[in-house]
Amino acid sequence: MPSLGRPGHRPPRVQRSRPPCPAASPAPHPRSIPHVPYSQFHRRRPPQCTQRGHLRFLGAPFVLPPTPQAPPLGPIPLRLARCRVHPQAALQRRLPPTPPPPPPLLSHFHGHLLRSNLLAYSHVASSLLRSYSLLSPHAAHQLFDQIAPGTRSLYVFNVMLASLCRSSDLGSARAFFDSIPGKDVVSCSTMLACYFSRGRLADGLALFRTVTFAMDIAVDCFMLADLLMACASAGSLAPFCRAIHGYIMRHTIPASMHLGSALIDCYIKADRLDYVARVFARVPNRDVKHWTSMIYVMSSHLCYNEAVQLFEEMCQSGVQPIDEKAFTAVLSACADAGLVEKGREFFKLMVDRYCLEPDIYHYGCMVDLYAKAGMLEDAYEVIETMKLEPNVIIWTSLLAACKKFKNFDIADKGLEKSWHCRYLMKALDYIC
């Protein structure tokens, strides 16, 4: 029986023998390791062999073969070399953005047309080309190159020309226009509208001369209307407006509503009231815009009775004055002429018969009408009953009339109501 020993005594610990460790190659001396650049160190975990006890791989740093370098980028601009981003990323930013892909429905429909061979019909191809042209000119140009030459009708060429004109590259649009075989008036009108919308009046006039003298193309009213609107917007009114008007008369071009509106607008801006009246008398099927323009012209040239007479003729001719601008023009003429009863009649006609909601301009004309006639109580009643918030022009008109007719009671009421007005100090100058 072994001795238990004395209390509190711990027997000595027995050292157990372990199996011998497999021989491993000694780690090389740190000075014997070749120098490896820091850029070639790989920061990933070492391969799986280092996790299985092969300690000999841990003696030297883990080195991968050098990564092949990218091809040189060429000379880098100085402003890109000074950027904080990588030069290659900076050069990629300079590339044009890729066009967005077409909608799935349009792509599906395009594939159906290709499978069913329906793109061989020119009207189908032109409709699909127009759909792509509304997305991007680049996609439309790719589709145009895929259309068979026998399918490219003149309508297909015009759709492609309109797509290029909507882009900012006028040079490509003009080159495509010159390459169109058998141009028609639609092609010329599209190119002219492109020049005029970009402010290239000289190039547009040169193209118009080429169309009229070198091409066998009949100029229509839409092309002349575009030319007139471009001349009016550029300020070249006196010489060009009469020249185009003479061209219309010599070639007996019918005066359509669109062409008549353009001629009236040009002569209004040129301040030629006699020519405005002549053109207005020749325009067939006059609509409310023609009548409104004439009422404004007469009112601006102090012909107030003629403006009121024109409005009455418009109502008698069957044209419905559903445009609020027509009533604004005639109410302004009544206010300037002092025709109070006519103004009341037209305002009631607008509300009761044509069911038009008066806006701030109509209320302003009525306040001005009563204020200039000295009917300040009626003017203040209009302000009290109007459904909109009166602006500074309405309050100024009322206070100016109060100063003129020495009616300070209405002025006090107006000041109490208009105390929130931003321009109250300007209004106070009229009664001080």
SEFIDO-899909 format. One line per 4 residues: number of its first residue (from 1); for each residue x, y, z of C-alpha. Coordinates in Angstrom, 3 decimals, always signed. Example, Ala and Ser with C-alpha at 12.3 -4.5 7.8 and 13.67 -1.06 7.14 Angstrom:
1	+12.300/-4.500/+7.800 | +13.670/-1.060/+7.140
***
This chain:
1	+0.000/+0.000/+0.000 | +1.606/+3.247/-1.091 | +2.271/+5.820/+1.479 | -0.101/+8.730/+1.392
5	+2.445/+11.036/+2.886 | +1.823/+13.763/+5.265 | -1.210/+16.004/+4.955 | -0.850/+18.903/+2.481
9	+1.987/+17.264/+0.594 | +1.611/+17.125/-3.260 | +3.391/+14.301/-5.006 | +5.899/+15.237/-7.696
13	+4.566/+15.692/-11.283 | +5.428/+12.885/-13.657 | +6.798/+14.040/-17.061 | +5.160/+12.119/-19.844
17	+7.044/+11.472/-23.032 | +5.725/+12.945/-26.329 | +6.210/+11.518/-29.770 | +9.064/+13.113/-31.646
21	+8.194/+16.050/-33.908 | +8.738/+15.513/-37.588 | +11.895/+17.049/-38.856 | +11.366/+20.495/-40.279
25	+13.791/+22.480/-42.291 | +15.298/+25.273/-40.265 | +14.094/+28.749/-41.004 | +16.570/+30.778/-43.013
29	+18.432/+33.585/-41.419 | +16.728/+36.979/-41.905 | +19.838/+38.344/-43.671 | +19.734/+35.531/-46.203
33	+16.194/+36.414/-47.366 | +16.296/+38.292/-50.700 | +14.838/+41.781/-50.703 | +11.286/+41.870/-52.055
37	+9.567/+45.205/-52.828 | +6.660/+46.046/-50.632 | +4.328/+46.436/-53.604 | +4.679/+42.692/-54.380
41	+3.455/+41.506/-50.992 | +0.030/+39.953/-51.150 | -2.281/+40.855/-48.324 | -4.515/+37.829/-48.584
45	-4.290/+34.891/-46.246 | -1.561/+32.415/-47.155 | -2.652/+29.246/-48.944 | -4.216/+26.319/-47.135
49	-0.867/+24.565/-46.750 | +0.142/+27.089/-44.064 | -2.894/+26.156/-42.011 | -2.056/+22.405/-41.932
53	+1.133/+22.584/-39.946 | +3.615/+23.079/-42.780 | +5.612/+25.582/-40.873 | +8.352/+25.741/-43.398
57	+6.252/+28.119/-45.495 | +6.223/+30.579/-42.662 | +9.925/+31.013/-42.632 | +9.941/+33.408/-45.616
61	+7.451/+36.059/-46.674 | +4.672/+34.916/-48.988 | +5.485/+36.289/-52.466 | +3.332/+36.197/-55.619
65	+4.574/+36.736/-59.125 | +4.318/+40.364/-60.223 | +0.984/+41.432/-61.680 | +1.162/+42.330/-65.384
69	+1.020/+46.062/-65.846 | -1.753/+47.784/-67.820 | -0.822/+49.263/-71.196 | +0.364/+52.852/-71.037
73	-2.323/+55.531/-71.225 | -0.317/+57.872/-73.379 | +0.270/+61.506/-72.563 | -1.944/+62.615/-69.689
77	-3.138/+66.227/-69.692 | -1.692/+68.422/-67.013 | -5.073/+69.140/-65.455 | -5.658/+65.380/-65.102
81	-2.184/+64.791/-63.665 | -2.952/+67.260/-60.904 | -6.215/+65.541/-59.992 | -6.488/+63.605/-56.782
85	-8.134/+60.693/-58.575 | -6.311/+58.111/-60.619 | -5.496/+59.332/-64.180 | -7.202/+56.319/-65.746
89	-10.408/+57.016/-63.807 | -10.171/+60.681/-64.780 | -9.842/+59.757/-68.443 | -12.847/+57.469/-68.176
93	-14.892/+60.391/-66.903 | -14.156/+62.251/-70.122 | -15.765/+59.553/-72.245 | -19.322/+60.259/-73.448
97	-21.978/+58.538/-71.359 | -23.446/+55.408/-72.796 | -27.005/+55.866/-74.029 | -29.693/+54.362/-71.805
101	-31.099/+51.045/-72.945 | -34.489/+51.130/-74.636 | -37.558/+50.263/-72.572 | -38.340/+46.543/-72.329
105	-41.620/+46.924/-74.185 | -39.945/+48.678/-77.115 | -37.174/+46.053/-77.232 | -39.745/+43.259/-77.155
109	-41.727/+44.918/-79.937 | -38.548/+45.430/-81.967 | -37.682/+41.748/-81.635 | -41.188/+40.767/-82.730
113	-40.847/+42.925/-85.836 | -37.524/+41.321/-86.668 | -38.866/+37.787/-86.236 | -41.954/+38.490/-88.321
117	-39.987/+40.401/-90.994 | -42.320/+43.388/-90.709 | -39.440/+45.879/-90.905 | -39.471/+45.371/-94.654
121	-42.439/+47.780/-94.775 | -41.402/+51.402/-94.796 | -44.255/+52.709/-92.651 | -43.475/+50.116/-89.935
125	-39.767/+50.959/-90.039 | -40.469/+54.690/-89.868 | -42.751/+54.265/-86.839 | -40.141/+52.209/-84.992
129	-37.456/+54.705/-85.962 | -39.518/+57.543/-84.578 | -39.934/+55.672/-81.298 | -36.163/+55.225/-81.002
133	-35.513/+58.832/-82.018 | -37.506/+60.052/-79.023 | -35.065/+58.136/-76.785 | -31.701/+59.104/-78.262
137	-30.351/+60.017/-81.712 | -27.608/+57.408/-81.270 | -30.112/+54.552/-80.965 | -32.099/+55.917/-83.896
141	-28.968/+56.102/-86.041 | -28.110/+52.478/-85.236 | -31.584/+51.372/-86.254 | -31.401/+53.467/-89.423
145	-28.196/+51.679/-90.440 | -29.940/+48.326/-89.976 | -32.877/+49.232/-92.228 | -32.531/+47.841/-95.731
149	-31.827/+50.457/-98.428 | -34.948/+49.438/-100.299 | -37.080/+50.174/-97.249 | -35.675/+53.679/-96.643
153	-38.418/+55.811/-98.059 | -38.425/+59.594/-97.939 | -40.541/+59.499/-94.792 | -37.880/+57.364/-93.064
157	-35.216/+59.900/-94.059 | -37.313/+62.767/-92.696 | -37.809/+60.995/-89.372 | -34.068/+60.435/-89.069
161	-33.400/+64.067/-89.991 | -35.792/+65.262/-87.292 | -33.979/+63.048/-84.778 | -30.610/+64.567/-85.682
165	-32.048/+68.078/-85.544 | -33.151/+67.500/-81.971 | -29.543/+66.803/-81.012 | -26.871/+69.476/-80.664
169	-24.803/+68.380/-83.669 | -25.915/+70.671/-86.484 | -23.061/+69.549/-88.710 | -24.261/+65.959/-88.749
173	-27.831/+67.103/-89.376 | -26.785/+69.239/-92.351 | -24.594/+66.460/-93.783 | -27.504/+64.027/-93.501
177	-29.817/+66.598/-95.112 | -27.477/+66.946/-98.082 | -27.371/+63.167/-98.503 | -31.162/+62.738/-98.684
181	-32.185/+61.759/-102.213 | -35.201/+63.622/-103.564 | -35.788/+66.120/-100.764 | -39.280/+67.464/-100.296
185	-40.744/+70.450/-98.506 | -40.867/+68.561/-95.186 | -37.109/+67.982/-95.268 | -36.413/+71.637/-95.990
189	-38.847/+72.846/-93.326 | -37.260/+70.556/-90.723 | -33.764/+71.834/-91.498 | -34.917/+75.452/-91.507
193	-36.650/+75.042/-88.156 | -33.464/+73.486/-86.775 | -31.390/+76.495/-87.856 | -33.881/+79.026/-86.533
197	-34.309/+77.284/-83.176 | -30.526/+77.442/-82.672 | -30.375/+81.135/-83.603 | -28.591/+80.527/-86.924
201	-30.599/+83.040/-88.965 | -27.942/+83.565/-91.644 | -27.602/+79.832/-92.343 | -31.380/+79.487/-92.438
205	-31.769/+82.320/-94.950 | -28.986/+80.842/-97.114 | -30.790/+77.489/-97.106 | -34.071/+79.200/-97.999
209	-32.417/+80.886/-100.999 | -31.012/+77.531/-102.086 | -34.442/+75.925/-101.786 | -36.220/+78.657/-103.746
213	-33.670/+79.063/-106.558 | -31.684/+75.810/-106.890 | -34.255/+73.151/-105.932 | -37.529/+72.320/-107.575
217	-39.477/+72.469/-104.300 | -42.740/+74.336/-103.797 | -42.513/+76.469/-100.680 | -45.536/+76.043/-98.420
221	-47.074/+78.205/-95.720 | -45.385/+76.396/-92.823 | -41.907/+77.091/-94.138 | -42.740/+80.766/-94.629
225	-44.297/+80.966/-91.173 | -41.102/+79.585/-89.625 | -39.097/+82.135/-91.583 | -41.333/+84.989/-90.429
229	-41.152/+83.960/-86.770 | -37.366/+83.706/-86.990 | -37.105/+87.189/-88.505 | -39.435/+88.580/-85.837
233	-37.441/+87.045/-83.002 | -34.163/+88.337/-84.482 | -35.486/+91.888/-84.851 | -35.134/+91.959/-88.656
237	-38.671/+93.165/-89.286 | -38.799/+95.988/-91.790 | -36.957/+94.478/-94.799 | -37.718/+90.780/-94.399
241	-41.381/+90.975/-93.423 | -42.418/+92.932/-96.502 | -40.159/+90.818/-98.745 | -41.751/+87.574/-97.549
245	-45.206/+89.123/-97.822 | -44.440/+90.075/-101.426 | -43.199/+86.541/-102.146 | -46.512/+85.191/-100.843
249	-48.522/+87.530/-103.047 | -46.457/+86.869/-106.202 | -46.615/+83.087/-105.898 | -50.297/+83.117/-104.835
253	-49.633/+81.062/-101.712 | -52.915/+80.645/-99.807 | -52.960/+82.591/-96.558 | -53.592/+79.926/-93.939
257	-54.304/+80.591/-90.298 | -50.731/+79.757/-89.269 | -49.178/+82.001/-91.908 | -51.635/+84.801/-91.174
261	-50.773/+84.722/-87.470 | -47.067/+84.953/-88.257 | -47.600/+87.909/-90.622 | -49.796/+89.734/-88.101
265	-47.221/+89.177/-85.371 | -44.419/+90.527/-87.561 | -46.321/+93.656/-88.574 | -47.399/+94.267/-84.969
269	-43.778/+94.207/-83.855 | -42.852/+96.430/-86.786 | -45.583/+98.910/-85.706 | -47.334/+98.842/-89.095
273	-51.031/+99.018/-88.244 | -52.115/+99.439/-91.875 | -50.498/+96.168/-92.966 | -51.907/+94.393/-89.916
277	-55.445/+95.356/-90.960 | -54.834/+94.190/-94.553 | -53.486/+90.806/-93.501 | -56.258/+90.354/-90.943
281	-58.909/+90.982/-93.600 | -57.401/+88.274/-95.866 | -56.994/+85.537/-93.248 | -59.645/+82.817/-93.741
285	-61.344/+81.129/-90.806 | -60.090/+83.537/-88.191 | -59.957/+82.099/-84.681 | -59.911/+83.749/-81.264
289	-56.133/+84.311/-81.387 | -56.405/+86.475/-84.529 | -59.198/+88.539/-83.000 | -57.341/+88.933/-79.701
293	-54.211/+90.130/-81.495 | -56.199/+92.735/-83.388 | -57.933/+93.933/-80.195 | -54.555/+94.348/-78.497
297	-53.198/+96.238/-81.502 | -56.117/+98.641/-81.588 | -55.937/+99.187/-77.853 | -52.188/+99.834/-77.914
301	-52.636/+102.426/-80.695 | -55.326/+104.277/-78.670 | -58.148/+103.042/-80.889 | -60.350/+101.942/-78.023
305	-63.707/+102.166/-79.790 | -62.373/+100.080/-82.680 | -61.124/+97.474/-80.183 | -64.568/+97.213/-78.580
309	-66.161/+97.024/-82.012 | -63.827/+94.175/-82.994 | -64.794/+92.224/-79.888 | -68.471/+92.605/-80.712
313	-67.848/+91.495/-84.304 | -66.013/+88.436/-83.003 | -68.993/+87.437/-80.862 | -71.372/+88.004/-83.755
317	-69.275/+85.977/-86.200 | -69.656/+82.823/-84.124 | -66.161/+82.721/-82.622 | -66.399/+81.828/-78.949
321	-64.113/+84.011/-76.799 | -63.140/+81.132/-74.568 | -59.674/+82.590/-74.130 | -59.261/+84.787/-71.042
325	-56.843/+87.009/-72.955 | -59.617/+88.269/-75.219 | -61.622/+89.533/-72.245 | -58.491/+91.019/-70.690
329	-57.847/+92.974/-73.878 | -61.374/+94.339/-74.229 | -61.696/+95.178/-70.502 | -58.403/+97.044/-70.650
333	-59.655/+98.991/-73.675 | -62.872/+99.849/-71.825 | -60.890/+101.000/-68.783 | -58.673/+103.275/-70.888
337	-61.633/+104.651/-72.857 | -63.856/+105.130/-69.793 | -66.613/+102.859/-71.125 | -68.029/+101.766/-67.779
341	-71.258/+100.231/-69.031 | -69.499/+98.269/-71.766 | -66.975/+96.991/-69.246 | -69.732/+95.835/-66.908
345	-71.512/+94.124/-69.781 | -68.405/+92.265/-70.939 | -67.482/+91.178/-67.395 | -70.985/+89.835/-66.822
349	-70.886/+88.139/-70.232 | -67.652/+86.393/-69.315 | -68.989/+85.061/-66.000 | -72.602/+84.238/-66.874
353	-72.573/+83.193/-70.529 | -69.117/+81.717/-71.079 | -68.630/+80.461/-67.480 | -65.058/+81.734/-67.241
357	-63.508/+82.277/-63.825 | -62.086/+85.804/-63.550 | -58.395/+85.995/-62.705 | -56.346/+88.769/-61.152
361	-56.041/+90.626/-64.485 | -59.810/+90.816/-64.987 | -60.346/+92.106/-61.448 | -57.560/+94.600/-61.959
365	-59.187/+95.891/-65.145 | -62.530/+96.315/-63.372 | -60.945/+98.173/-60.437 | -59.086/+100.383/-62.885
369	-62.301/+100.954/-64.850 | -64.226/+102.143/-61.778 | -61.281/+104.061/-60.325 | -60.663/+106.105/-63.468
373	-64.365/+106.920/-63.687 | -64.442/+108.145/-60.071 | -66.662/+105.299/-58.863 | -64.489/+104.478/-55.866
377	-67.215/+102.713/-53.892 | -67.754/+100.266/-56.750 | -64.008/+99.767/-57.101 | -63.690/+99.010/-53.384
381	-66.648/+96.637/-53.607 | -64.899/+94.698/-56.369 | -61.844/+94.343/-54.117 | -64.012/+93.198/-51.213
385	-65.920/+90.587/-53.233 | -63.096/+89.203/-55.371 | -62.105/+85.609/-54.685 | -58.380/+86.285/-55.060
389	-55.950/+88.215/-52.932 | -55.544/+91.747/-54.369 | -52.012/+92.579/-55.389 | -50.100/+95.823/-55.147
393	-51.233/+97.023/-58.597 | -54.895/+96.906/-57.586 | -54.265/+98.767/-54.312 | -52.101/+101.352/-56.077
397	-54.810/+101.977/-58.668 | -57.419/+102.492/-55.943 | -55.236/+104.780/-53.807 | -54.223/+106.854/-56.822
401	-57.887/+107.415/-57.629 | -58.540/+108.339/-53.976 | -55.867/+111.023/-54.189 | -57.234/+112.304/-57.484
405	-60.853/+112.549/-56.316 | -60.043/+113.510/-52.674 | -61.856/+110.528/-51.208 | -59.875/+109.798/-48.050
409	-62.507/+107.554/-46.467 | -61.957/+104.864/-49.091 | -58.217/+105.494/-48.782 | -58.315/+104.778/-45.039
413	-60.208/+101.565/-45.640 | -57.734/+100.591/-48.330 | -54.795/+101.264/-46.041 | -56.294/+99.070/-43.340
417	-56.772/+96.230/-45.801 | -53.422/+96.627/-47.553 | -51.261/+96.888/-44.442 | -49.681/+93.504/-45.237
421	-48.612/+94.684/-48.700 | -44.889/+94.659/-49.365 | -44.996/+97.860/-51.391 | -47.139/+99.858/-48.973
425	-44.657/+102.744/-48.923 | -45.055/+103.147/-52.667 | -48.838/+103.163/-52.256 | -48.613/+105.784/-49.517
429	-46.878/+108.186/-51.912 | -50.134/+108.563/-53.836 | -52.101/+110.013/-50.910 | -49.412/+111.991/-49.057
***
